[in-house]
């Protein structure tokens, strides 16, 4: 059994701006939503047998992390045409019969981390595939059983590939980000420490808490705060049994969504996939 966990927010952004190359600035109301549904359907179609999957989305952009760091990412600056597709994405996915986790207090990344944690505890699960290129999710990779997939670049990263890319093992990714920062999430890291130096320190001393006091000096507390921002939560109670994630075909409501989005092919593909 393979569990597929998809970063719906990333996919929505990817398809929204990908369409911009062809629409000449005239955004289709459901253009990005259709793109995400096509991506999810492709995963379903490529499975031999039952498909187990869940999609995590940010129902709102802000989370508990904004209370910890004032400059943490917010919804400010997100284009209205893109923001308007967040809620329809959740509803269309649910109508398509896909388990969807619209996060409010936590982020979509926390949902993916929690789902990976829950799924990996089930002995029937052979592999957990987290579909996102986001470096935050690298911390969830475990051996060859929990992997990270970048569907756009068609790359799969297991623990060895994570270490090759970042210089540290997956459990130390939050420490690495705590030291070097993450511009996409809005925190800068520790001045004077680059990625190579950070990896050397972490491989020598382990996590930031184990660093000798003279390494970070007065910046130690700041580094620990940034590490906390980078550490994904794994305690979201998303499901009790992985069987919950089995795709059983679209619901009757999906026909209405396909009509609304002017995407009848999506309905046809769902029906064909469900008959397999």
N, C-alpha and C positions, 0 to 999 in steps of 0.2 A: 504493500500500500504506500503510495506517494501522496504527501500532503502539499498542495500548492497554496502559498500565501502571497497575495498580490498587493502591492502598494498602489491603491486606487488614486491617491492624491498625485503621486508622481506621474502616473499614466495620464491623468486628466491634463496636467500641465504639458506633458510631452505631446499629446495629440492636439491640444489647443494651438500650441505654437508651431507644430508641424504642419497643421492645416493653413497657417498664415502664408506659407510659401505658395499656396495655390489659390487662395480666396481673395487676394488683393485687398486685404483689410476689411472685407465684408464677412464677419463671423457668422457662421450658421448657429442658430439657437441651441442645437443639440449636437453640433459637430464633434466636439471633444468627447461627449458622452458615447456617441456611436463608436468612436475610435477605441475607447476603453472596453466597451462590450465586445467589439471584434477581437481585441487582444485576449479577453477572457474566453471567448468562444474558441479561439485557436488552441488554447491550452486544453480545453475540453475535447476538441476534435482530435488532438494528437495523443490522447490517452487510449491505451488498450484496456477496455473494461471500464469499471466505475471510476469517476473522477471525484476527488475530494479537494475542495478548495474554499477559501474565504478571501474577501477583499476588505482591506482597511482603508477608511477615508477620514479626512479631517472635516467634521461637521462644522466646526469653527476653527480658525487658525490658531488662536491663543490657547494656552494650556497653563497648568500649574507652574511651569518654568518661567512664565512671564512675571510671576510674583517673586521669583528668586533673583532674576537679572532683568533690569529695566529695559535693556536694549535687545532682549531676546526677540526673535522674529514675530511679527504680527501680520495681520491681514492688510495692513496699510500698503497701498501701491499695487495690489492685485487688480487687474483690469476687471471692470464690471461684467463684461461679457463672459469672462472666465468664472468669476465668482458666482454668477447666475446658474452655472451648470453643476455646482456642488450638490445641491439637494436633488435635482433630477437624476444625477448619477446614482445616488443611494436608492431612490425609488425604482429606477429602471433595472438596477442589478437585482433588487429583491423580487421584482416582477419576473425576471429571467430565471428565478429559482436559485440564485446564488446567495450564500450567506455573506452578509455585509456588516461590518462594524463601523458605524459612524461615531467617531470619537469627539468628546467635548472637553472634559477635564484633562484627559490624557491625549496623546497625539497618535496618529496612524502608526508611526514607528513603534510606539509602545504596544499597540494592538498586535502588530506583526511579531514583536519579541515575545509577548505573552502567549500568542497562538503557537509559536515555535516551541516554547517551553512546555506548554500543555501537550502538544502533539508528540513531542520527542519522548514523553514519559510512557507512551503507549507502545508496548513491545511489538504490536502488529504493524507499526509504522516503520517502513524500511528507509524512507528518506523524507526530509522536509526541505522543500525548495522555496526560498524567499525571493520573490521576483521584484528586485529593486537594485539600482546601482548605488544607493545611498550608503556612504561609508559608515554611518552610525550602525547600520544593521550588520556590519562585519563582526561586531561583538557577539552576535548570536550563532555564528558558524561553529560547528563542532565536528571535527574530523571530516569524514566524507558523508556523514549522515544528515547533518543540517548544513545546507549550502546556500550560497547567494548567487542568483542568476540575473545577469543584465541582458534582458531580452533584445534590446536594441543593438547591442554590440555582439550578442550571441556568445557571451562568456559565462562560464560557471566557475565559481571560486569555492574551493574547500578550504580547510584550515591551512594547509601548506601554501595555497595560492594567496591567502590573506597575509600570511607572514612574509611571503615574497614581495607583495605589493607595499605593505606598510612597515615592515621591519620588526613587527611584534606579533605575538600570537593573539587570536581573537579576544580572549578575556581582558587583554590590556588595551584594547581600542579606546575605551572611555578615558583611561589615563593618558593615552597619546593625544586624544582630542583636548583633554584638559590642559595639556601643555602647549599644543600648537594652535588651538582654537578651531573654530568652524565659522567661516564668514557667512555661509548660507543660513546658519542659525543665529548669528548675531553676537557671538562672543569671541574675543580676540586671542585668547591664549596668553602665555607668559612671554613678555618681551625678552628678546635675545635667545630664545630657544626655538630652533627650527626642527623640522621633521627628523633629520638624521641624528641630531644631538638628543632629541627626545627619545628616540628608539634605543640609542646607546645607553642612556640613563635607565630606562625601563628594563632593558635586558640585563643590566648590571645589578640593579637594586630591587627590581620588582615594582609593584604598584607605588603610587606617589606617597602613600602613608608610610612606606618603608624608607623613603629617602633620608639621608643624613640631613640634619637641620641646616647645614651651611649651603646645601645645593640650591634651595629656593629662597631661603631667608624669609623676609617679610611677605614674599609672594606665595608662600605655601598655602595659606587659607584661600587665596584667590584661585590657585590651581585646583584645590579640592572642590571649590564651588563650580568651576567649569567642568570638572569631572562629573559632578552630580548632574549638571545639565546634560552631559553626553551619555550618562548611564540610562539605558532604556528600562522601563518598568516591565516586569514579567508577572505581575500579580493581577492583571485585569481578568475578571471571571467571565471569559468569552464563551466557553462551552465546557461541558463535563465529559462528553464522549466524542471521539473523532467521527463517529458515524453521523453526527450532526452536520458535518461538512460535506456529506455525499450529495452530489448534484443529481436531482431526480427529474430534470426537465423544467421548462418554463411553466409559470403559473398561467391561468386563463387571462390574467391582467396584462400579460406581455403583448398580446395581439394589439391592444389599445396603444401601448407604448410604441410598438413598431409602426403603427399607423401615424401616430403623432409625430414621430421623428422622421417620417417618410423613408423608412428603412425596412421594407418588407423582406429583404434578403436575410436580415437577422432572424426573423421569425422562422423562415424556411430552414435556416441552418440549425436553429434550436430543435425544431421538430425532427430533423434528420438525425441529429446527434442523440436525441432521446430514444429513437427507435433502434439504435445499435444494440 
